[in-house]
Amino acid sequence: MRTLRFTALLVACSLAAACGKGPAEAALKAADQALEAARPEIEKYVPGEFTALSAAAKAAHDKFDQGDYKAALAAAQELPAKVQAAAAAATAKKESLTQTWSALQGSVPGMVEAFKNRVTQLVSMKKLPKGMDATKLGAAKNELDAITQAWDEASTAFQAGNLSQAVDKANAVTTRVVAAMESVGLSVNAPARK
């Protein structure tokens, strides 16, 4: 009987140690380090997932602060795998944005150049073609300046590493340049957007 009680006491002590403050604290620290290491990419490319991970980490810390070490340990142990999955999603998003940017960079400058050449050609004409007048030509020249500036902003965003912003701006430029080209009598096949 004494041996049975002693064994039960040992099991109870080992369970308390396993669910105690120390292991929970260590697991929380490891989870925090994993999240902080992956933070820049996750926050930039999948911000919703970063928000969810931050909330989960806070909940685990709250359980720890309330003395529920077992729940804190369980929550903290789940976090590194979730961080890893979010980091993989961020990498995939970054690659997708990079591919989209490359496609846009391969087509948009040529479209802008074609529009610019057409505007230059129209400016040099003594008599404008049917459907084109000085007001429309003036609007086209203004739009050329605006489009050129917008493309420069997209390129600057890309160079600064703001891929989402660069792609958004480049897509907006695509829409504008297609409309602008059509306004001066040029037909164009716009690149597919993602």
Secondary structure, DSSP 4 states (H G I P E B T S, - for coil): -HHHHHHHHHHHHHHHHHTSHHHHHHHHHHHHHHHHHHHHHHHHH-HHHHHHHHHHHHHHHHHHHTT-HHHHHHHHHHHHHHHHHHHHHHHHHHHHHHHHHHHHHHHHHHHHHHHHHHHHHHHH-SSPPTT--HHHHHHHHHHHHHHHHHHHHHHHHHHTT-HHHHHHHHHHHHHHHHHHHHHTT----PPP--
